[in-house]
Amino acid sequence: MSEHKVAITSKSQGMKSEIEAGKHSLTIDEPKQMGGTDEGADPLATMLGSLAGCETVIANMVAKEMKFDLQSISFDINGTLDMRGLMGTADVKPYFDTVNIKAEVETSESQDRIEELRKTVDQRCPVFTTLKAAGVTLNVDWQKA
């Protein structure tokens, strides 16, 4: 097994977290109406950003393996959840119910090849597969730009 360890450190003040990942920094916060200082994206937006970033990385890896002409890929992602879950309602899950993923792929390849790329990326992307394993409904649409 080829194991890869991922680690961060975090220092928090109120709702704001200053995250260090190697030599990189990230601020995660909540908007003022949620009690934060609005100095960074909220954790759920950050999660969706991680999904876009992960899909981009895996798409580039897979495209190289497939000899797929991937010139660029852009994502528009949104998710919905029932806020009662994170507020403590016991029978409501505190995470996304649905995540909608729209990708525009700049390429000379056919739509069939784009779909082949998408399927492989979705099978190998750690963030996508984590959401899928949690039972989140993932609506995915990759189209040629």
RODO-2510 file (C-alpha; in nm, 4 decimals, decimal comma):
residues 145
     n   res          X          Y          Z
     1     m     0,0000     0,0000     0,0000
     2     s     0,1221     0,3478    -0,0866
     3     e     0,0092     0,5601     0,2047
     4     h     0,0005     0,9389     0,1889
     5     k    -0,0517     1,1395     0,5067
     6     v    -0,2344     1,4728     0,4892
     7     a    -0,1956     1,7064     0,7874
     8     i    -0,2881     2,0593     0,8884
     9     t    -0,2669     2,2700     1,2002
    10     s    -0,5331     2,5153     1,3070
    11     k    -0,5489     2,8036     1,5515
    12     s    -0,8900     2,9469     1,6216
    13     q    -1,0350     3,2639     1,7646
    14     g    -1,4117     3,2575     1,7932
    15     m    -1,5467     3,1056     1,4725
    16     k    -1,2388     3,1968     1,2668
    17     s    -0,9764     2,9281     1,2027
    18     e    -0,6301     3,0030     1,0688
    19     i    -0,5199     2,6849     0,8961
    20     e    -0,1636     2,5969     0,7997
    21     a    -0,1066     2,3212     0,5441
    22     g     0,2657     2,2976     0,4900
    23     k     0,3755     2,6381     0,3641
    24     h     0,0193     2,7430     0,2755
    25     s    -0,2351     2,9363     0,4840
    26     l    -0,6127     2,9382     0,4720
    27     t    -0,8700     3,1278     0,6767
    28     i    -1,2076     2,9674     0,7409
    29     d    -1,4764     3,1737     0,9102
    30     e    -1,8488     3,2386     0,9239
    31     p    -2,0349     3,5502     0,8114
    32     k    -2,1126     3,8105     1,0755
    33     q    -2,4806     3,7062     1,0917
    34     m    -2,3605     3,3584     1,2000
    35     g    -2,1300     3,5003     1,4688
    36     g    -1,8085     3,5083     1,2677
    37     t    -1,5913     3,7931     1,1446
    38     d    -1,6369     3,7110     0,7727
    39     e    -1,2599     3,7014     0,7183
    40     g    -1,2723     3,3799     0,5165
    41     a    -1,5063     3,1443     0,3363
    42     d    -1,7295     2,9310     0,5558
    43     p    -1,6455     2,5612     0,6057
    44     l    -1,9118     2,4333     0,3663
    45     a    -1,8036     2,6673     0,0836
    46     t    -1,4471     2,5584     0,1539
    47     m    -1,5564     2,1956     0,1212
    48     l    -1,7110     2,2661    -0,2192
    49     g    -1,3918     2,4480    -0,3157
    50     s    -1,1964     2,1389    -0,2136
    51     l    -1,4226     1,9327    -0,4373
    52     a    -1,3518     2,1609    -0,7357
    53     g    -0,9798     2,1582    -0,6631
    54     c    -0,9659     1,7818    -0,6226
    55     e    -1,1664     1,7155    -0,9390
    56     t    -0,9334     1,9515    -1,1283
    57     v    -0,6214     1,7693    -1,0064
    58     i    -0,7620     1,4240    -1,0804
    59     a    -0,8963     1,5386    -1,4200
    60     n    -0,5496     1,6529    -1,5219
    61     m    -0,3931     1,3253    -1,4035
    62     v    -0,6536     1,1110    -1,5791
    63     a    -0,6462     1,3212    -1,8980
    64     k    -0,2723     1,2576    -1,9262
    65     e    -0,3267     0,8824    -1,8808
    66     m    -0,6071     0,8821    -2,1417
    67     k    -0,4156     1,1064    -2,3827
    68     f    -0,7158     1,3406    -2,3544
    69     d    -0,6769     1,6983    -2,4799
    70     l    -0,7711     1,8813    -2,1581
    71     q    -0,7063     2,2507    -2,2157
    72     s    -0,8930     2,3703    -1,9058
    73     i    -1,1815     2,2807    -1,6792
    74     s    -1,4118     2,5166    -1,4867
    75     f    -1,6578     2,4229    -1,2131
    76     d    -1,9808     2,5731    -1,0852
    77     i    -2,0773     2,3819    -0,7696
    78     n    -2,3544     2,4373    -0,5175
    79     g    -2,4951     2,2336    -0,2354
    80     t    -2,8057     2,2292    -0,0207
    81     l    -2,8550     2,1130     0,3351
    82     d    -3,1184     2,1333     0,6036
    83     m    -2,9748     2,3794     0,8586
    84     r    -3,1751     2,2166     1,1373
    85     g    -2,9231     1,9304     1,1366
    86     l    -2,6239     2,1446     1,2292
    87     m    -2,8422     2,3329     1,4780
    88     g    -2,8993     2,0061     1,6656
    89     t    -3,2226     1,8511     1,5387
    90     a    -3,1517     1,4834     1,6022
    91     d    -3,3241     1,3267     1,3010
    92     v    -3,1782     1,5682     1,0420
    93     k    -2,8326     1,5065     0,8960
    94     p    -2,5924     1,7992     0,9506
    95     y    -2,4311     1,7803     0,6062
    96     f    -2,5214     1,8318     0,2414
    97     d    -2,8325     1,6592     0,1076
    98     t    -2,7457     1,7445    -0,2516
    99     v    -2,4426     1,8774    -0,4369
   100     n    -2,4776     1,9975    -0,7976
   101     i    -2,1602     1,9908    -1,0026
   102     k    -2,1416     2,1561    -1,3429
   103     a    -1,8137     2,1441    -1,5322
   104     e    -1,7202     2,3147    -1,8551
   105     v    -1,4373     2,1339    -2,0287
   106     e    -1,2302     2,3173    -2,2842
   107     t    -1,1110     2,0497    -2,5247
   108     s    -1,1032     1,9282    -2,8829
   109     e    -1,2440     1,5933    -2,7629
   110     s    -1,5995     1,4624    -2,8174
   111     q    -1,8740     1,4676    -2,5544
   112     d    -1,8391     1,0872    -2,5278
   113     r    -1,4714     1,1258    -2,4356
   114     i    -1,5620     1,4000    -2,1847
   115     e    -1,8071     1,1560    -2,0238
   116     e    -1,5364     0,8882    -2,0115
   117     l    -1,3034     1,1358    -1,8402
   118     r    -1,5767     1,2382    -1,5934
   119     k    -1,6577     0,8817    -1,4923
   120     t    -1,2951     0,8018    -1,4201
   121     v    -1,2384     1,1290    -1,2337
   122     d    -1,5480     1,0744    -1,0173
   123     q    -1,4298     0,7216    -0,9325
   124     r    -1,0845     0,8430    -0,8253
   125     c    -1,1442     1,1847    -0,6665
   126     p    -1,1123     1,1470    -0,2862
   127     v    -1,3443     1,4403    -0,2090
   128     f    -1,6141     1,3267    -0,4549
   129     t    -1,6025     0,9675    -0,3303
   130     t    -1,6183     1,0835     0,0340
   131     l    -1,9375     1,2798    -0,0378
   132     k    -2,0790     0,9834    -0,2289
   133     a    -1,9984     0,7446     0,0583
   134     a    -2,1848     0,9789     0,2955
   135     g    -2,4980     0,9374     0,0864
   136     v    -2,4965     1,2894    -0,0579
   137     t    -2,6935     1,3102    -0,3832
   138     l    -2,4425     1,4217    -0,6466
   139     n    -2,5875     1,5709    -0,9649
   140     v    -2,3048     1,5871    -1,2163
   141     d    -2,2987     1,7495    -1,5603
   142     w    -1,9767     1,7880    -1,7591
   143     q    -2,0127     1,9646    -2,0948
   144     k    -1,7804     2,0862    -2,3638
   145     a    -1,7089     2,4576    -2,3236
***
